[in-house]
Amino acid sequence: MAGVPQERIVCEPDEFRAAELLRYTPGDDVYILYGTDSLALSYKVYDHMKEEAARRTQGGAEKEGQA
């Protein structure tokens, strides 16, 4: 993928595990590439990614409150 550093590209067969492995900064663009999987699966993974992002955001806010 042109212009994307190799360390930012991850291949994970389990879509939900892939969402948990994402390393990003809020505001980053995130692209999930699918082969021939169904659109319904992509929506499930998208929802899982949103939940994971919210969990991380909440965890970060809790760490700031502890400082």
Contacts in CASP RR format, 6 or more apart in sequence:
PFRMAT RR
TARGET T0000
AUTHOR 0000-0000-0000
METHOD contacts of the structure
MODEL  1
MAGVPQERIVCEPDEFRAAELLRYTPGDDVYILYGTDSLALSYKVYDHMK
EEAARRTQGGAEKEGQA
1 9 0 8 1.000
8 23 0 8 1.000
10 18 0 8 1.000
10 21 0 8 1.000
10 22 0 8 1.000
12 18 0 8 1.000
12 21 0 8 1.000
15 32 0 8 1.000
15 37 0 8 1.000
15 41 0 8 1.000
15 44 0 8 1.000
15 45 0 8 1.000
15 48 0 8 1.000
16 45 0 8 1.000
16 48 0 8 1.000
18 32 0 8 1.000
18 45 0 8 1.000
19 45 0 8 1.000
19 48 0 8 1.000
19 49 0 8 1.000
19 52 0 8 1.000
20 52 0 8 1.000
22 30 0 8 1.000
22 49 0 8 1.000
22 52 0 8 1.000
24 30 0 8 1.000
26 53 0 8 1.000
26 57 0 8 1.000
30 49 0 8 1.000
32 42 0 8 1.000
32 45 0 8 1.000
32 46 0 8 1.000
32 49 0 8 1.000
34 41 0 8 1.000
34 42 0 8 1.000
END
